[in-house]
């Protein structure tokens, strides 16, 4: 007895509700993990919100930190002050990238004749990485102008840029150094065998590879530099945090601090996701090259 063969085209197509039911019964790979993560996140946020709202001091905290009338009124004023942070960040960022690279190259000099430069770079990095940033900002913002050296400015904006440049150059130098050391010595040896000098080998062979490899951590340091621009308010620079402090002192309401947090998050979160994307892209590229 011959079996009747039914072509796929003659079979009735399932309805939309049937397809949804089928997908719920047999979820695609990874969908179960996403569902569990979503439910877990919602549960945690719900519990946290419930605990906060039902705490004894919630009404006072809500009126002090979450006054949406103050938020809407003061947001434009505080956002306008953020341009000072952006200016400090952009100027410092350029100087940090250049200064950090110079320090990394100086610290990597192996010839005995360059020992003073290598020692100076090492001491510099140890000091500015070891001392808290706020102390360095205070020492430069208040200490140097107090010396009254002829021609020395007392402008807080200038000393804010200087302090952040000195601090973050030390951190970025270590990132560059890690990138330089990650380049295999055979690259340098091959360049020297082709007749390039040590300087040319570093410039044309080692540094391009090193910089390309450390772009994600450099962007992470950029996020830290952007956040540290709020510290310069302590030496008198009227930037976003200082503007918020002035409003809080005048109105006895802490909602401006919430505005400051919101503005920083609106800029740093996209930067963080971009760094994650770069890291994932480099990882995929390395895995593809290893096959």
C-alpha positions, -999 to +999 in steps of 0.1 A: +000+000+000+015+033-011+018+061+014+002+093+003+028+120+002+017+155+011+038+184-001+047+212+022+028+237+001-005+218+006-002+218+044-023+244+062-001+272+076-004+276+114-021+307+127-003+335+145-016+323+179-004+288+171+030+301+162+032+320+195+021+289+214+047+268+196+075+293+204+065+293+241+066+255+242+099+253+223+118+286+228+148+292+205+184+288+219+192+316+243+156+328+248+153+309+281+184+326+295+171+360+283+137+353+299+153+343+332+175+374+333+146+397+325+124+382+353+153+383+377+160+419+370+124+430+373+121+411+406+152+427+421+141+462+410+106+457+423+119+445+457+144+475+459+116+500+450+092+484+475+118+486+503+127+522+494+091+535+491+080+518+524+110+530+544+103+555+573+123+584+557+110+579+521+088+610+521+117+632+532+141+617+507+116+621+479+109+657+486+147+665+490+162+644+462+134+637+437+116+671+434+107+670+397+096+706+397+132+716+407+145+691+382+127+707+353+135+742+364+172+738+371+181+713+344+189+739+316+210+759+340+231+730+352+234+715+317+248+749+305+275+746+332+285+712+318+301+729+289+330+738+312+335+702+320+335+693+283+361+720+276+384+708+304+379+672+293+387+679+256+418+699+263+431+675+290+424+645+268+446+657+240+474+665+264+470+632+283+473+611+251+505+629+241+520+630+276+511+594+284+528+582+251+559+602+259+561+587+294+556+552+281+583+555+255+607+571+281+600+542+305+607+517+278+641+530+269+666+502+276+699+518+269+719+526+300+725+562+287+688+568+290+685+556+326+678+592+340+648+595+317+636+560+325+639+567+362+622+601+360+593+585+341+590+557+366+590+581+396+565+604+379+541+575+373+544+562+408+537+595+424+508+606+403+492+572+404+498+569+442+485+602+454+447+607+455+435+629+426+418+654+449+450+661+468+469+668+436+441+691+424+443+710+458+481+712+457+482+726+422+450+747+424+459+764+457+496+758+463+512+770+431+492+803+429+501+809+466+538+810+456+530+843+437+556+835+410+556+863+385+536+854+354+517+826+372+480+826+367+455+819+394+427+809+370+410+777+383+403+765+347+440+765+339+450+746+370+422+722+365+435+712+331+471+710+344+461+688+374+440+664+353+466+662+326+493+653+351+472+627+369+458+609+339+490+610+319+504+586+345+475+561+341+475+564+303+513+558+302+508+524+318+482+516+292+505+525+264+534+505+280+512+474+282+504+478+245+541+483+236+551+452+256+523+432+239+540+436+205+562+405+199+600+413+200+603+397+166+584+427+151+612+450+163+639+426+153+624+423+118+623+461+114+659+464+126+670+438+101+655+458+073+677+487+082+654+508+104+669+525+134+655+519+169+635+552+167+621+543+133+612+508+145+594+522+175+576+548+154+566+529+123+563+493+136+558+490+173+537+521+182+510+516+155+503+481+167+505+490+203+481+520+200+456+499+180+455+473+207+450+497+236+422+518+222+395+501+245+414+507+277+422+543+266+385+549+261+379+536+296+405+561+310+387+588+290+355+580+309+374+583+342+389+616+331+354+629+322+341+620+356+371+636+374+363+670+359+337+673+387+366+673+412+379+707+400+349+724+416+369+722+448+395+748+435+368+772+424+361+762+388+324+769+382+315+737+363+285+714+366+291+702+401+299+736+415+268+751+399+247+723+415+263+731+449+254+768+446+218+759+438+216+734+466+230+760+491+204+785+479+173+763+479+182+735+504+172+709+479+195+681+467+177+675+434+205+693+414+229+665+424+204+641+407+206+663+376+244+661+376+243+623+379+218+621+351+239+642+327+271+623+334+253+590+329+238+602+297+273+606+283+293+579+300+269+549+295+271+552+256+309+555+259+310+524+280+288+505+255+311+516+227+341+503+246+323+469+251+316+468+214+352+475+205+364+448+229+339+422+215+350+432+179+387+427+187+379+394+204+360+381+174+387+392+151+414+374+171+392+342+172+387+344+135+424+349+129+433+319+151+411+295+130 
